[in-house]
Amino acid sequence: MSTPAPKYSIGFEELQSKEHLLWKSILAEFLGNFILNFFAIGACTQPEDGTFKAFSFGFSIYMGITIVGYLSGGHINPAVSVAMALAGRISLIRMLLYIVAQCMGSAAGTCVLKNLLDEAYHNGLGHTTLAENISELQGLGIEFILGLLLVLTVFGACDAAKPDNKFIAPFSIGMAVTLGHLGTIRYTGTGMNPARAFGTAFATDNWQSHWVYWAGPILGGIVACMIYSQILEKPTVPPKPIEASDKYRIHAYEREMKKLEISRDFA
């Protein structure tokens, strides 16, 4: 089985077509990011170590994709949406609307948590911050590799040439998020997801070095898309043309079936 060829589209037809389920998909992305920020940021308000927080982020992504993946694809991350648009899997308009919904869902999840907890428990609300002695350029490099890891995992887990992967795709992607946090949470807070970083920056009104958490994962996702589509993905194989001998056998089979049907009608 091969992956279908990319189909690039602006997506105007999706705005009115009920077949594309665009508006339900947008709501699904909102919900997925709400779940991510509410529960994962909730873990960040607690005093446990980075391992606890890493698994909280991974399980939040796992649950989010499990709940909404069938409808929107379960991107729950602007870097994934940009990569999918670049690969021709979604339209430009769908990508833009997904990103808006993802940011709004993340902000809503963080703000709801902020208002449900007393300020004494906020603990920074999981705000992504560069560690001491980590420059913005170093942070950009770390976030780039995180975006690369995540989008490579998404493409690998969702590859049509690997149909068995669809049963473990949410878990695989969640584990990629966990791995990213285990490796880098001390240094950048592991943004890995521009919408997740936006939600906490919005809730805390702290935008310091915020551009790093957009540029890094998105650039990493773009490179991951090119690597997977050009190197790792199984190339599309055109359908084999029917040879003359095959056509003759097909026609002969059809004639025999018609004779059999006629004989049954007279029986």
Backbone bond lengths (Angstrom), bond angles and torsions (degrees), N, CA, C in turn:
res aa  C-N    CA-C-N  psi(-1)  N-CA   C-N-CA  omega(-1)  CA-C   N-CA-C  phi
1 M - - - 1.460 - - 1.527 109.86 -
2 S 1.324 117.94 133.61 1.450 122.17 -177.96 1.511 110.78 -114.63
3 T 1.322 115.06 158.87 1.452 121.25 -179.68 1.519 110.07 -78.37
4 P 1.345 119.16 134.40 1.459 120.91 179.64 1.515 111.87 -62.22
5 A 1.350 115.65 150.68 1.455 120.92 -179.97 1.525 110.17 -65.21
6 P 1.346 117.52 149.50 1.470 120.70 -179.95 1.532 111.73 -60.74
7 K 1.312 116.24 144.57 1.463 121.83 175.89 1.525 107.91 -126.76
8 Y 1.316 115.54 100.79 1.458 120.32 -176.47 1.519 109.98 -84.35
9 S 1.337 115.23 136.95 1.464 120.09 -176.84 1.521 109.33 -155.00
10 I 1.347 115.30 144.75 1.465 119.24 173.00 1.522 109.44 -71.25
11 G 1.345 116.93 -40.66 1.458 120.57 172.63 1.511 116.07 100.51
12 F 1.335 118.33 19.07 1.460 119.47 179.24 1.528 111.80 -59.54
13 E 1.330 116.32 -34.27 1.463 119.67 -177.54 1.520 112.09 -65.92
14 E 1.329 117.45 -22.18 1.463 120.72 -178.45 1.523 112.68 -74.66
15 L 1.319 117.20 -20.62 1.465 120.51 -176.16 1.523 112.17 -66.14
16 Q 1.334 117.37 -28.62 1.464 120.82 -177.77 1.515 113.24 -115.10
17 S 1.323 117.31 -16.04 1.453 120.47 -176.94 1.520 111.49 -77.77
18 K 1.327 116.43 128.06 1.460 121.05 176.77 1.523 111.25 -77.04
19 E 1.332 116.54 -20.70 1.455 119.85 -177.66 1.527 112.07 -66.93
20 H 1.327 116.47 -30.86 1.457 120.06 -177.05 1.535 113.33 -81.63
21 L 1.329 117.76 -13.97 1.469 122.64 178.01 1.534 111.71 52.68
22 L 1.349 115.94 38.72 1.455 119.89 -174.59 1.516 112.09 -60.82
23 W 1.323 116.87 -48.19 1.468 119.55 -173.72 1.523 111.53 -69.57
24 K 1.314 117.61 -35.23 1.468 119.73 175.35 1.530 110.30 -66.95
25 S 1.328 115.87 -37.00 1.458 119.85 178.91 1.520 111.35 -66.32
26 I 1.333 116.52 -38.02 1.462 120.72 177.60 1.528 110.07 -63.34
27 L 1.319 116.23 -44.31 1.465 120.33 177.16 1.528 110.89 -62.15
28 A 1.341 116.20 -36.71 1.463 120.34 178.69 1.525 110.99 -63.90
29 E 1.329 117.20 -41.25 1.465 120.29 178.06 1.533 110.96 -65.71
30 F 1.313 116.34 -38.33 1.468 120.50 175.30 1.522 109.93 -58.83
31 L 1.328 116.31 -48.46 1.459 121.09 -178.19 1.524 111.64 -63.86
32 G 1.341 116.41 -42.73 1.455 119.96 -179.64 1.519 112.46 -59.97
33 N 1.340 116.66 -41.86 1.455 119.88 179.33 1.526 112.12 -75.13
34 F 1.316 117.08 -29.57 1.472 119.96 174.01 1.524 109.33 -62.06
35 I 1.328 116.64 -46.27 1.464 121.17 179.23 1.523 110.33 -60.98
36 L 1.337 116.52 -45.12 1.460 120.55 -179.62 1.522 111.39 -57.87
37 N 1.320 117.04 -54.16 1.461 118.65 -174.38 1.526 113.09 -72.68
38 F 1.311 117.14 -34.47 1.471 117.54 -179.75 1.523 110.90 -63.95
39 F 1.319 117.23 -49.48 1.462 119.55 -174.01 1.525 112.75 -83.06
40 A 1.336 117.44 -41.36 1.459 119.24 -179.09 1.524 111.16 -69.85
41 I 1.330 117.19 -41.75 1.460 119.58 176.75 1.523 110.07 -68.99
42 G 1.321 116.37 -31.70 1.459 119.79 173.99 1.518 110.95 -58.82
43 A 1.329 116.55 -37.91 1.465 120.12 177.15 1.526 110.65 -66.84
44 C 1.350 115.93 -34.62 1.470 119.48 -179.30 1.527 112.45 -69.84
45 T 1.313 117.64 -20.99 1.466 119.94 178.36 1.523 111.36 -77.48
46 Q 1.315 116.92 -11.25 1.456 121.24 -177.99 1.535 110.44 -94.86
47 P 1.318 117.96 156.04 1.476 121.07 -170.55 1.520 115.06 -80.45
48 E 1.333 118.74 2.38 1.456 119.54 -177.11 1.530 111.72 -66.41
49 D 1.336 116.68 169.96 1.459 120.78 -174.22 1.532 111.63 -79.72
50 G 1.339 114.40 -176.51 1.459 120.53 -175.99 1.513 114.08 -64.54
51 T 1.330 117.56 -30.25 1.469 120.29 179.89 1.522 110.51 -62.87
52 F 1.313 116.51 -43.37 1.466 121.83 176.91 1.529 110.65 -58.26
53 K 1.330 116.24 -44.41 1.463 120.72 -178.87 1.521 111.01 -69.77
54 A 1.333 117.12 -37.81 1.463 120.60 -179.74 1.521 111.30 -60.08
55 F 1.322 116.39 -46.44 1.462 119.22 179.72 1.529 111.48 -69.91
56 S 1.317 117.36 -29.28 1.465 119.72 176.60 1.521 110.65 -64.48
57 F 1.324 116.91 -42.66 1.461 120.12 177.26 1.527 110.87 -65.41
58 G 1.328 116.76 -43.40 1.454 120.12 -179.39 1.515 112.56 -63.04
59 F 1.325 117.02 -44.65 1.463 120.36 -179.94 1.528 111.43 -69.93
60 S 1.325 117.44 -32.42 1.469 119.89 176.98 1.524 110.73 -64.04
61 I 1.335 116.25 -42.61 1.466 120.31 177.04 1.527 110.33 -65.12
62 Y 1.319 115.80 -42.07 1.473 120.79 178.88 1.519 110.95 -58.21
63 M 1.317 117.11 -46.64 1.458 120.44 -179.51 1.529 110.79 -69.23
64 G 1.337 116.95 -40.91 1.462 119.99 -179.75 1.520 111.91 -60.30
65 I 1.335 117.12 -46.60 1.466 120.57 179.96 1.521 110.57 -66.74
66 T 1.322 117.10 -38.75 1.469 120.30 178.66 1.524 111.15 -61.26
67 I 1.321 116.73 -37.90 1.465 120.97 -176.76 1.530 112.01 -77.33
68 V 1.329 118.64 -44.15 1.471 120.64 -171.17 1.526 113.90 -114.71
69 G 1.330 117.86 -4.27 1.456 120.17 -174.30 1.513 114.80 -59.13
70 Y 1.334 117.31 -37.20 1.468 120.50 -177.69 1.518 111.97 -65.16
71 L 1.322 117.07 -22.69 1.460 120.87 -174.54 1.526 112.03 -96.37
72 S 1.323 117.35 -51.54 1.467 120.97 -175.01 1.524 113.52 -104.80
73 G 1.309 116.83 -9.65 1.456 120.18 -172.04 1.512 112.11 97.09
74 G 1.348 116.09 -11.10 1.459 120.73 176.56 1.518 113.20 62.35
75 H 1.328 116.84 46.95 1.467 119.82 178.25 1.531 110.63 -66.55
76 I 1.329 116.15 -54.59 1.472 123.86 178.15 1.532 111.60 50.65
77 N 1.321 116.40 30.91 1.468 120.76 -176.92 1.524 108.77 -170.95
78 P 1.330 118.75 122.95 1.464 120.26 178.15 1.528 114.01 -57.97
79 A 1.333 117.51 -32.78 1.460 119.90 179.11 1.520 111.25 -62.93
80 V 1.324 116.79 -38.04 1.466 121.27 177.22 1.524 109.95 -68.60
81 S 1.327 117.83 -42.54 1.463 121.14 -179.25 1.523 111.13 -63.42
82 V 1.330 117.53 -41.91 1.465 121.09 177.99 1.527 110.27 -63.00
83 A 1.322 117.09 -43.42 1.469 121.09 179.68 1.522 110.99 -64.48
84 M 1.332 117.54 -40.26 1.456 120.87 179.30 1.528 111.49 -66.34
85 A 1.326 117.37 -36.57 1.468 120.43 176.40 1.521 110.29 -67.75
86 L 1.324 117.11 -40.57 1.463 121.31 178.58 1.526 110.97 -64.13
87 A 1.319 116.77 -32.95 1.466 121.21 179.00 1.525 112.42 -82.81
88 G 1.335 117.32 -2.53 1.460 120.10 179.89 1.510 114.00 78.45
89 R 1.329 117.55 19.08 1.467 120.56 -179.39 1.530 112.05 -87.24
90 I 1.343 117.20 -27.57 1.461 120.95 176.54 1.530 108.23 -134.47
91 S 1.327 116.14 161.83 1.464 121.32 -179.27 1.530 110.80 -79.67
92 L 1.325 115.50 166.07 1.464 121.15 179.21 1.527 110.87 -64.00
93 I 1.337 117.00 -43.60 1.469 120.34 -179.51 1.522 110.82 -64.53
94 R 1.322 117.46 -41.53 1.471 120.37 178.66 1.533 109.65 -62.22
95 M 1.328 116.74 -41.13 1.460 119.91 179.20 1.529 111.00 -59.85
96 L 1.330 116.41 -47.95 1.466 120.31 -177.84 1.524 111.47 -63.93
97 L 1.327 117.14 -43.02 1.459 120.50 -179.44 1.528 111.01 -69.30
98 Y 1.322 117.11 -35.32 1.467 120.40 175.24 1.529 110.55 -60.50
99 I 1.340 116.51 -45.70 1.464 120.15 -177.28 1.527 110.72 -62.98
100 V 1.330 116.72 -41.41 1.465 120.04 177.38 1.532 109.85 -61.81
101 A 1.325 116.88 -46.15 1.465 120.75 -179.48 1.521 111.32 -64.11
102 Q 1.328 117.26 -39.31 1.463 121.31 179.59 1.529 111.10 -62.94
103 C 1.331 116.01 -43.72 1.472 119.59 179.62 1.523 111.20 -66.83
104 M 1.325 116.33 -41.07 1.460 119.68 179.43 1.527 111.01 -66.31
105 G 1.334 116.66 -40.78 1.467 119.82 178.42 1.512 112.27 -63.90
106 S 1.336 116.61 -41.56 1.461 120.66 178.90 1.523 111.40 -65.04
107 A 1.347 116.03 -44.01 1.462 119.78 178.99 1.521 110.73 -63.70
108 A 1.337 116.49 -41.32 1.466 120.52 -179.91 1.528 110.61 -64.12
109 G 1.333 117.13 -44.17 1.464 120.51 -179.37 1.518 112.10 -61.70
110 T 1.338 115.87 -43.37 1.461 119.75 -179.56 1.529 111.52 -69.41
111 C 1.336 116.27 -41.13 1.474 119.65 -178.41 1.525 111.77 -68.24
112 V 1.325 117.52 -37.32 1.469 120.16 176.03 1.515 110.06 -62.72
113 L 1.338 116.36 -45.78 1.461 120.18 178.27 1.523 110.63 -61.24
114 K 1.324 116.49 -42.53 1.462 121.39 -179.69 1.523 111.60 -58.44
115 N 1.322 116.65 -40.06 1.459 120.11 -177.83 1.519 113.27 -82.61
116 L 1.327 117.58 -18.18 1.462 120.38 177.41 1.526 111.80 -83.75
117 L 1.328 116.70 -22.29 1.461 120.74 -178.02 1.526 110.68 -104.65
118 D 1.309 114.83 144.98 1.459 119.27 172.03 1.523 108.69 -66.05
119 E 1.320 116.60 149.00 1.457 121.16 -176.71 1.523 112.55 -57.25
120 A 1.313 116.66 -26.16 1.466 120.51 -179.85 1.532 111.76 -63.84
121 Y 1.351 116.88 -20.69 1.463 121.12 -178.03 1.528 113.35 -100.44
122 H 1.317 118.79 -1.55 1.463 120.56 -173.02 1.527 112.65 -63.45
123 N 1.325 117.13 -43.98 1.469 120.79 176.97 1.539 112.02 52.45
124 G 1.334 116.75 37.29 1.459 120.73 178.93 1.509 115.27 84.59
125 L 1.353 117.44 -5.85 1.461 122.77 -179.97 1.529 112.59 52.29
126 G 1.327 115.82 36.81 1.462 120.23 175.31 1.511 114.15 65.36
127 H 1.338 117.29 26.85 1.461 119.52 -177.87 1.526 110.85 -63.20
128 T 1.332 116.41 132.66 1.455 121.17 179.82 1.525 109.67 -76.14
129 T 1.317 116.20 121.34 1.461 121.82 -176.03 1.519 109.59 -138.09
130 L 1.329 116.28 138.92 1.457 120.31 176.34 1.529 109.36 -71.66
131 A 1.315 115.50 134.88 1.468 120.26 -179.42 1.528 110.24 -70.00
132 E 1.313 114.94 163.55 1.459 120.31 176.74 1.527 109.85 -59.34
133 N 1.321 116.45 137.59 1.460 123.85 -178.94 1.531 113.68 71.36
134 I 1.319 117.14 11.81 1.466 121.82 172.21 1.524 106.82 -107.32
135 S 1.321 116.29 114.21 1.459 120.50 -178.45 1.525 110.51 -78.68
136 E 1.324 116.35 167.18 1.463 119.91 178.03 1.521 110.80 -62.77
137 L 1.334 117.02 -35.65 1.464 120.10 178.81 1.529 110.76 -66.71
138 Q 1.328 116.79 -41.13 1.465 119.95 176.49 1.526 110.83 -65.36
139 G 1.336 115.56 -41.51 1.469 119.55 176.97 1.514 111.45 -61.75
140 L 1.327 116.28 -39.53 1.463 120.52 177.83 1.526 110.40 -61.27
141 G 1.335 116.16 -42.29 1.462 119.70 178.94 1.521 112.32 -63.59
142 I 1.335 116.50 -42.20 1.464 120.34 178.71 1.520 110.84 -63.88
143 E 1.327 116.60 -45.71 1.467 120.17 -179.41 1.526 111.45 -67.80
144 F 1.327 117.04 -31.62 1.468 121.25 174.94 1.528 110.36 -60.25
145 I 1.333 116.42 -48.29 1.470 120.24 -179.05 1.526 110.64 -66.33
146 L 1.334 117.25 -35.07 1.464 119.71 176.80 1.522 111.23 -63.67
147 G 1.345 116.55 -43.80 1.460 119.87 177.29 1.517 111.39 -63.98
148 L 1.334 116.89 -38.32 1.461 121.71 177.43 1.525 110.67 -60.69
149 L 1.342 116.28 -48.77 1.465 121.52 178.78 1.522 111.57 -57.65
150 L 1.323 115.53 -49.19 1.457 118.98 -174.53 1.521 111.82 -64.78
151 V 1.318 117.66 -47.96 1.471 119.85 -175.29 1.530 111.11 -70.96
152 L 1.328 118.64 -34.73 1.467 119.60 173.19 1.527 110.51 -60.07
153 T 1.328 116.32 -40.87 1.462 120.33 178.69 1.526 110.98 -65.21
154 V 1.324 117.08 -42.22 1.466 121.30 179.44 1.524 110.27 -61.19
155 F 1.332 117.42 -47.85 1.462 120.29 -179.60 1.522 111.19 -65.18
156 G 1.322 116.64 -40.11 1.455 119.27 178.80 1.511 112.79 -66.94
157 A 1.338 116.42 -40.75 1.465 120.70 -178.82 1.517 112.04 -70.82
158 C 1.334 117.23 -27.90 1.467 121.38 -175.71 1.522 112.96 -105.29
159 D 1.318 117.75 11.31 1.466 122.01 -179.09 1.530 110.14 -65.14
160 A 1.325 116.66 126.02 1.471 120.64 -178.92 1.518 112.03 -64.80
161 A 1.329 117.36 -20.35 1.462 120.76 178.31 1.531 112.00 -77.15
162 K 1.325 116.40 -6.17 1.464 121.44 178.93 1.534 108.37 -123.92
163 P 1.329 118.21 70.13 1.471 120.14 -173.84 1.525 114.20 -60.24
164 D 1.325 117.80 -26.85 1.466 120.00 -179.92 1.527 111.81 -68.65
165 N 1.327 116.75 -20.90 1.469 120.43 -177.29 1.517 113.54 -67.59
166 K 1.340 116.72 -22.46 1.462 118.61 -174.74 1.532 112.08 -61.84
167 F 1.340 116.81 -23.58 1.461 120.00 -179.08 1.531 111.90 -78.97
168 I 1.328 116.71 -23.33 1.463 119.75 -177.95 1.528 111.99 -115.95
169 A 1.336 117.61 3.69 1.468 120.69 -176.37 1.529 112.71 -56.36
170 P 1.350 120.06 -49.00 1.471 118.89 179.45 1.520 112.83 -58.28
171 F 1.331 116.29 -40.12 1.464 119.93 -179.66 1.528 110.82 -68.46
172 S 1.343 116.72 -40.59 1.464 120.66 179.84 1.521 111.07 -61.92
173 I 1.331 115.92 -44.25 1.464 120.09 -179.45 1.529 110.31 -67.63
174 G 1.328 116.40 -40.55 1.459 119.95 176.81 1.516 111.91 -61.61
175 M 1.326 116.85 -38.61 1.460 120.08 178.28 1.528 111.58 -69.29
176 A 1.344 118.00 -31.98 1.468 120.58 175.51 1.529 110.07 -64.10
177 V 1.321 115.92 -40.18 1.461 120.38 177.24 1.528 110.04 -65.36
178 T 1.314 116.97 -42.28 1.465 120.90 177.45 1.520 110.95 -60.61
179 L 1.326 116.59 -46.20 1.460 121.40 179.75 1.529 111.06 -59.79
180 G 1.325 116.00 -43.62 1.456 119.63 179.12 1.513 112.32 -59.91
181 H 1.321 116.84 -41.67 1.461 120.84 179.16 1.527 111.57 -69.57
182 L 1.328 116.80 -39.66 1.463 119.19 179.20 1.525 110.91 -61.18
183 G 1.318 116.98 -34.95 1.454 120.60 -175.32 1.522 115.26 -84.59
184 T 1.354 117.69 -25.84 1.476 117.49 -168.90 1.522 115.30 -135.95
185 I 1.324 119.20 1.33 1.467 119.82 -172.97 1.530 112.15 -59.20
186 R 1.309 117.69 -28.65 1.464 120.67 -178.75 1.536 111.94 -71.14
187 Y 1.324 116.98 -26.67 1.457 120.43 -169.07 1.535 113.90 -98.16
188 T 1.320 116.87 -39.36 1.478 119.53 179.13 1.524 112.59 -125.36
189 G 1.335 116.73 -2.84 1.459 119.17 -172.30 1.511 111.06 79.87
190 T 1.344 116.99 0.54 1.466 123.96 -179.33 1.523 111.21 51.86
191 G 1.331 115.75 76.43 1.462 119.02 173.70 1.513 109.47 -63.48
192 M 1.342 116.39 -65.49 1.467 123.57 175.14 1.526 112.40 62.34
193 N 1.319 116.16 -15.91 1.459 122.53 -173.61 1.532 108.03 -146.88
194 P 1.328 118.04 106.66 1.471 120.13 -178.17 1.527 113.84 -55.96
195 A 1.331 117.33 -36.66 1.463 119.86 -179.41 1.517 110.98 -68.07
196 R 1.314 116.87 -40.20 1.475 120.39 177.74 1.533 110.10 -61.39
197 A 1.353 116.27 -42.51 1.465 120.39 178.44 1.527 110.74 -67.04
198 F 1.325 116.56 -36.96 1.464 120.47 178.72 1.524 110.72 -62.99
199 G 1.334 116.76 -41.91 1.464 120.64 -178.19 1.509 112.58 -59.52
200 T 1.338 117.12 -43.38 1.458 119.95 -179.21 1.529 111.25 -75.27
201 A 1.336 117.07 -36.01 1.474 119.77 177.58 1.524 110.43 -64.54
202 F 1.329 116.05 -39.18 1.467 120.42 179.16 1.525 110.63 -66.08
203 A 1.321 117.06 -44.41 1.468 120.92 -176.73 1.518 112.38 -69.42
204 T 1.338 116.99 -31.51 1.465 120.24 -177.90 1.523 112.50 -100.73
205 D 1.323 116.65 -8.04 1.466 122.67 -177.12 1.524 110.79 55.38
206 N 1.315 114.62 42.43 1.458 121.69 178.27 1.528 108.06 -123.41
207 W 1.331 116.51 106.81 1.459 121.26 -174.41 1.526 112.55 -110.08
208 Q 1.303 117.15 18.93 1.457 121.00 -177.91 1.528 110.69 -63.98
209 S 1.330 116.29 127.27 1.474 123.60 179.51 1.529 112.52 56.57
210 H 1.328 116.82 24.82 1.470 119.43 -174.66 1.524 111.91 -64.12
211 W 1.323 117.33 -30.48 1.467 120.38 -177.46 1.536 111.41 -60.32
212 V 1.340 116.50 -29.88 1.468 121.10 -179.66 1.524 110.55 -58.75
213 Y 1.337 116.32 -37.56 1.467 121.44 -174.13 1.531 112.44 -82.05
214 W 1.321 116.57 -5.05 1.468 121.59 170.24 1.517 110.51 -100.51
215 A 1.322 115.82 -51.69 1.463 119.76 -175.13 1.529 112.03 -64.35
216 G 1.333 117.26 -44.03 1.456 120.65 -175.86 1.524 113.91 -60.25
217 P 1.350 118.48 -60.69 1.469 119.40 -178.15 1.533 113.76 -62.68
218 I 1.336 117.32 -37.16 1.468 119.18 -178.26 1.527 110.88 -69.00
219 L 1.331 117.48 -43.98 1.466 119.65 176.93 1.525 110.83 -63.60
220 G 1.325 116.82 -40.46 1.460 120.00 176.50 1.518 111.84 -62.70
221 G 1.327 116.15 -39.68 1.458 120.36 178.50 1.517 112.39 -65.69
222 I 1.330 116.89 -38.00 1.466 120.66 178.50 1.531 110.70 -63.95
223 V 1.339 115.96 -44.86 1.461 119.85 178.51 1.530 110.58 -64.84
224 A 1.330 117.14 -40.11 1.468 120.85 178.20 1.519 110.84 -61.55
225 C 1.329 116.82 -41.04 1.463 121.21 177.91 1.517 110.61 -59.48
226 M 1.338 117.39 -44.79 1.464 120.97 -179.51 1.525 111.24 -66.87
227 I 1.342 116.90 -41.23 1.464 120.40 179.43 1.523 110.51 -62.29
228 Y 1.342 116.16 -47.38 1.462 118.29 -175.16 1.525 111.60 -70.54
229 S 1.347 116.72 -44.05 1.467 119.50 -176.16 1.522 112.35 -71.09
230 Q 1.352 117.53 -30.56 1.457 120.03 -176.01 1.526 113.77 -96.11
231 I 1.332 117.41 -22.77 1.464 119.87 -174.49 1.524 112.94 -120.58
232 L 1.323 116.81 -50.39 1.464 120.48 -169.77 1.521 114.03 -88.98
233 E 1.311 117.16 -27.11 1.466 120.51 -175.22 1.520 111.20 -76.63
234 K 1.319 115.91 140.26 1.460 120.96 177.27 1.523 108.96 -67.43
235 P 1.345 118.76 126.74 1.467 119.91 -176.34 1.515 112.83 -66.06
236 T 1.316 115.12 152.45 1.458 120.91 178.91 1.513 109.61 -69.74
237 V 1.316 116.64 130.00 1.460 122.02 -179.97 1.520 108.64 -104.62
238 P 1.341 118.52 119.38 1.472 120.05 179.55 1.513 110.63 -64.77
239 P 1.333 117.94 148.97 1.462 120.68 179.57 1.520 111.79 -61.25
240 K 1.310 116.23 139.78 1.458 121.75 -178.55 1.524 110.21 -71.25
241 P 1.342 117.57 127.95 1.472 119.33 179.94 1.525 111.33 -65.45
242 I 1.314 115.49 145.40 1.470 120.98 179.61 1.517 109.26 -77.34
243 E 1.321 116.52 123.51 1.457 121.10 -179.94 1.524 110.58 -78.06
244 A 1.345 114.80 164.37 1.473 120.54 -176.54 1.525 111.35 -60.47
245 S 1.334 116.36 -39.67 1.467 119.56 -179.35 1.526 111.08 -65.19
246 D 1.359 116.00 -37.13 1.464 119.68 177.87 1.523 110.55 -66.60
247 K 1.348 116.33 -40.68 1.467 120.02 178.29 1.523 110.96 -61.42
248 Y 1.372 116.84 -40.69 1.458 120.26 -179.76 1.523 110.88 -63.40
249 R 1.330 117.02 -43.39 1.464 120.50 179.63 1.526 110.69 -64.35
250 I 1.341 117.60 -39.26 1.458 120.76 179.70 1.524 110.69 -64.42
251 H 1.350 116.10 -45.15 1.465 119.65 179.51 1.523 111.58 -64.46
252 A 1.317 115.97 -39.87 1.470 119.45 178.90 1.525 110.68 -63.99
253 Y 1.320 116.22 -41.27 1.461 120.88 178.45 1.530 110.40 -62.88
254 E 1.331 117.24 -41.99 1.471 121.19 -179.96 1.523 110.50 -65.17
255 R 1.360 117.95 -39.05 1.471 120.04 178.54 1.521 111.42 -64.61
256 E 1.333 115.96 -40.90 1.461 119.50 179.45 1.523 111.33 -64.87
257 M 1.324 116.63 -37.91 1.458 120.26 178.87 1.524 110.99 -66.34
258 K 1.334 117.17 -39.75 1.465 120.33 177.59 1.513 111.45 -63.95
259 K 1.367 116.86 -41.46 1.468 120.21 177.61 1.529 110.65 -61.28
260 L 1.334 115.62 -40.97 1.460 120.15 -179.80 1.526 111.02 -64.05
261 E 1.342 116.97 -40.51 1.464 121.12 178.80 1.519 111.22 -65.34
262 I 1.343 116.12 -40.22 1.474 120.05 179.56 1.513 110.82 -64.98
263 S 1.331 116.34 -42.27 1.468 120.24 -179.24 1.544 110.77 -64.77
264 R 1.319 116.43 -33.49 1.466 119.60 178.29 1.526 110.49 -70.57
265 D 1.335 116.52 -35.60 1.467 119.84 179.75 1.528 112.16 -64.52
266 F 1.344 116.28 -33.00 1.481 119.18 -179.69 1.507 112.57 -87.99
267 A 1.305 117.30 -10.05 1.456 121.02 -178.25 1.523 111.01 -71.01
